[in-house]
């Protein structure tokens, strides 16, 4: 579904920040089934500052960020 709605596929890396109890696991499986990778951030995305979230995205090579 994600491959159709968000146009990701092989070679892409997907990132979705939320609690693990919500939609994250469905999105992980959807991205893996389409051949894309998935970046998971464990912890507070604003620690030690607000730029930490963007730094994580840049360092992991995320191509799709929702």
C-alpha positions, -999 to 999 in steps of 0.1 A, spaced: 0 0 0 28 24 9 45 18 -24 14 29 -43 4 58 -20 38 72 -12 58 60 -42 86 42 -25 103 10 -35 137 -7 -38 166 16 -27 144 39 -7 145 43 31 113 51 49 109 69 82 77 73 103 79 87 138 52 75 162 48 53 192 54 16 184 18 8 195 2 27 166 8 22 129 46 17 129 47 -21 125 22 -21 96 43 6 78 75 -13 85 61 -45 69 46 -25 40 80 -8 32 99 -41 34 74 -58 11 80 -31 -15 118 -36 -13 124 -4 7 143 -1 39 131 14 72 148 37 96 137 34 133 145 61 158 143 48 194 140 75 220 131 112 221 135 128 187 142 162 203 171 151 225 195 167 230 180 195 208 154 201 182 179 194 153 184 158 165 155 146 145 167 161 112 203 149 120 190 113 123 172 116 90 203 130 72 226 104 87 205 74 79 198 84 43 160 86 46 143 93 13 106 92 26 98 109 58 62 110 71 
